Amino acid sequence: MRAQRLRTGLKGWGGVGAMAFACTLAVLFALLLPVLRPHDTGGQTGTGGETGADGRGGTRGGQARAAQECADPEKQTLAPSEADGPTIDAIQNRQGEKRKLIVGVDQNSYRWGYRDPNSGGDAELEGFDIDLAHRIAQDVLGDPDAVQFKAIPTNQREPAIENGRVDMVVRTMTINCARLEKVAFSAPYFRTGQQLLAPKSSAITGYDGTLAGKRICTAAGSTALSTLEQDQEDGRLPADTDLGTTVPNQLDCLVRLQLGEVDAVVTDGALAASQAAQDPTVQLKGDAFTTEYYGVAMKKDADDLVRRVNHVLREWRADRAGGWQDSYEAWLKPTMGDDPAKSEPPAPEYLRTS
């Protein structure tokens, strides 16, 4: 990258001599790089793997490197730690009413992050993702209610993290390689897959040839859209399937379906099941055709916060009282079924040094 900048700066010097000079500098830089790189100390690493006991080790950039080598995105995260660090310190040092964890969530996803109009009062946000956000706030700030929720559209999840509007996003966000280029993820906290939602009366039977000539709605920036586009390019989806309808928020697709503007919706099965529970005229069609995992998204350099969230997830999943399974029972059992094992992700794997 530095050599590239040198070449750019040398434009206009003219001739082979300038390029030779740039290449010489690049070679010298490569030879000196091992000498200039800081050595590991105290059990800490500079490679994005395990750190020393204080959890503040040189892991910055570890997830950026992981994204470049991405094969199993759900495994590209850092090992749990209870230690504080610069990101957590900044959150804890906020003053007065601002001393809260700022979390991007959905407010329209039934049983995930939504406001129940029948709950009375201010109709506070509730749901599976909301439970997790409260749990993280409890660990980081010692108070489950020390959290400020910000409603974030589907297509604004990554920008909200990158520009610092939120500390993290807990919003049915699938971990994938493309997103690892922009944000860091926790270990998975839920397993799902892309699935079709269509009217019960529809001739669509699943993710198959019955989608020929049909109009499908997806959320802009979603894994559903990128999967469909790739499958159409690869011939796994009929070439005349219309993918032109995209919306900022995934729930808007259900409205388009109800209005007859599209023939089907593709989204995570977990969300599709919740939408089917809201509208008895639609149903899931066929089985899930991908396997995906939800994770908590944070800034790429927030290594201490990533580790802390992974610690929280480990405790939440192991807790038999008030933990992952209790949240599943409370929120998702009515729409996802009696067997939480189908939705609980496997034991997490973390980045490690070679």
N, C-alpha and C positions, 0 to 999 in steps of 0.2 A: 504493500500500500504506500509506504514511504517512497519507494523507488518510483511508483507511479506518479506521485506528486512532484518528484524531481523532474521526471520527464515532461510533465505538464509545464513546469516553470521554465524548462529549457527551450520550449517552443520559440522559434525565432532566432536561436543561436546559430541554427543552420548547420547542415552537413552531418557527416558521420562522426566527427570529432566530439560533438556535444553528446550524442547518444552513447559513445564509448565512455565518456567521462561519467555519465549517469550510471551506466552499468557497472563501472568500477566502484563507484560509491555504494551501489546496492550490494555488491559482493563483499566489500569491507564491512558494511552494516551487518550482513548475515553472519560473517565470521566473528564480529564483536558481540553479537546478541547474547550468546550464552554467558559472556563475561559481565555484560551490563545487567542481566536479569537478576533481581534480588534472590538470594538464597532462602530456602525455607528455614524457619526457626521455630523452636518450641513445639514441634509436632504439627505446625500449620503448613498448609500447602498453597501453592499459587496456581493450582491446576483445576480448581473447581470441585475437588473431592472433599474428603474428610478434613476437618480443621482440628486445631488443638482444643484444649479444655475450655478456653474462653469463648469459643464459637465465633470469634471475630477474624478468623484466619483469612489468608489471601485468596478467597474464592471469587472475588469480583471478576466477572466475565466468564465464569465457569459455564453458565447456562448459554451464553452466546456461542461458546465453543461447542457445546452439546448440540445446539441447533444445527451447526454446520455438519455435524456427524450424525444427524438424527435418523434413527431407524425405528425405535420404539419410543415415541414421544412421551408416553406416560411414565417412562423410567428416567427421564432427563430432569431430575430434581435432586436437591441436596439433602443429606442425612439430617434427621431431627436434632434439635438442640434447644435447651431452655435458656441459653445465654442471651443477654441483651447485646445490642450492637448499635451502630449509628442510626439506622432506620428506626428501630424501636425506641432509642433514646429520644429522637426527634418527636415521635408520637407521644411519649410519656411526658415530655417537657412542654407540651402545649398548655396554655394557661386558661384557667377558669372554665367557662362553658365550651371553649374550644378543645379542651382535653378529652377528645373522643377519637375513636377509630373511625375513619371515613371509609365507608364500604359502598361500592356500586352494586345495585341489585335491580331486580325486576319488581314491578308492582302490579303486573297483570298476568303472571303465570300462576294459574290455579294450583294451590297446595305447594308451590315452590317459593314464590315471593309475591304476595297479593294482599289486597285489603278486603276483608270480608265485610260486606255491607250489612250483614246481619249481626255483627259482633257488638254493635252499639258504640256510643261515644265517638272517638276520633278514628275508629276503624284502623288500628295500627297494623303495620306490616306483619305478616306471619307466614309460616311455611317452612319447608325443609331447609332451604338455603338461609332463611332468616335465623333458624335455630343455630346453624353453624356460625354465622356472623356473631351472634351473641356469645357463643362459646369462645371464639377467638378474642373478643373484647374482654371477657372474664380473665383470660390468661394474660393478656398483654397489659391491661389497665386495672385488673382486680374488680371489675364491675361489668356484669353482662349487659347492662343498659348504657354503658359508656360508648355508644356507637351512634354515628350519624349516617343514616341511610340516604343515598342519592340514587334516584331512579335513572338508569342508563339504558338507552335503546340498544338493541342487539348490535347494530352496526357501529356503535360508539364505545364498545367495551375497551378495546385496545387503546384508542386515543385518550380515553379518560384516565387510563393508567399512565400513559406516556407523558401527558402534559400535567400530571400531578393533581388532577381534580379529586382523585380518590387514592387511598392507600392500597386498596385491593378491590377486586371484583369477585363477588360470590353470586354467580348468575347463570347457572346451568351452562357453563362455558367449557366446551370440549377442548381437551389438550390435543394440539396437533403441531406438526413440524413447522408449518408456515407461521403460526402464532408465536412459536418459540424464538423466531427472529425478532420479535417486538417486545415480548413480555416474558417473565419467568412464571413457572407454574409450581404449585404444590404437588404432592403425590395425589393420585386419584382418590376421590371420595364417593364416586358413583359410577356404575357401569350402565351403558345404554347402547342404542344403535339407531340408525336412520330408519324411519318407517313411514308408510303412506297412510294418510287420513283422507277419506272420501265419503260422500253420501252413502247411506246404506243401500239405496236403490241403484247405485252406480254399477256399471258392468266391469269396472276396474277390479281386478282380483289380487293385485300385488305389484311388486316391482318387476314387471314382465312386459310382454308384447301388448297387453291391454292398455298400455300408456301411449300407444301410437296415436298421434294427432290430438292428444289431450293437453290441456293447459295446467301447468303445475306452478304453485306459488311457493316461494321460499323467502327467508329473510336475507337481506343484503349482508354480506360479510359472514354468512353462516357456513358451517361445514356441509350442510345439506346442499347449498348451491354449488360449492366447489366440487362436491362428489358427483352431482348430476352432470355438471359440465364436463368433467373428466370422463365419466361413463359414456356420455354421448359421443365424445371424441373417440373413445376406444371401441365404440360399437356395442356396448352393453345396454344402452338405452336407445330406443327408436329415434332415428334422425329427425323425425317430424314432431317429436314431443316439444311443446312450446315451454321454454324456461324463462320467458320474457317478463313474468310478473314477479317482482321482488318488492319487499316492504321493509321499512326501518325496524319494526318490531314484529317478532314472530307471530304474536297473537293476531295481528292484522290479517294474516293469511286466513284464519278461521272466518273472519268477517267477509273476506273476498269469496270464500267458499259458500258461505250462507247466502250471499247475494247472487250466486251463480256466475260470478266473473271468472272463476277457475274451476277445474274439474277435480283437482286433488291438491293436497298439501303434503310436502315432505319436510319432516322435522325429526328431532330426537323422539324415540318411542315414548320416553318418560313424559315429555311435554304433550305428545299426541294423545296419550292415554288420559291426561288431565283435561284436554280439550274435548275429547269424546264424552267425558263425564259431565261436562258443562252443556253439551248439545246432544240430545239423544237421537238426532236425525243423522249423525255421522258415526263412522266406526273405523277402526284400524283395518287395513286391507293387507293381508299377507304378513310374513314375518319380517323382523328387522334384517336389513341387508348389509349392515356394517356393525362393527364393535367399536365403541368409543367410550371415553372416560371423561367425567367432569373433574376439573381442578380449580383451585383458587388461584387467580392470576394477580401478579404483583409486578413492580418495576424490575427490570433485568438486573440492576445492581443491588437490589435489596436482599442480599444473601442472608443476613441475619433474620429478616422477617420471614423469608421462605422457610428457613430451618425451624423457626418458632411455630409457624403454621403447621409444618409437618409433625412437630411434637404434639400440637393440639389434636391433629387428626388421629395420630396414634392412640392418644388417650381417649378420644371421643369414640373411636371404633371399639376399643377394649372395654369401655365403661358399660356395665350391664344395667345401670340405673341412670337414666337421663342421657344416654349415649345415642350412637347412630341408630341402633335398632328401635329404640323408643321413638325417635323422630320419624323413622320409617312407619312404625305402627300408627303414629298420630296423624301423619299427613299423607302418606303414599299408599298405604294398604288398600284404601277404598278404590284407587284407580289402577294400582300396579299389581295387586294380588297378594295372597297370603304368604308367599315365599320370598323373603327379603334376600335370600342367598343368590337369587338370579340377578339382583341389582348391586350387591356389594362387590366392590372390586377385589382382585386378588391381593395378597400381601405385597406391599410396595417394595420396589427396588430403587436404590439410590445411586447417584454417580459416585464412583470411587477412583482413587488414583491407581495408576498402573503399577 
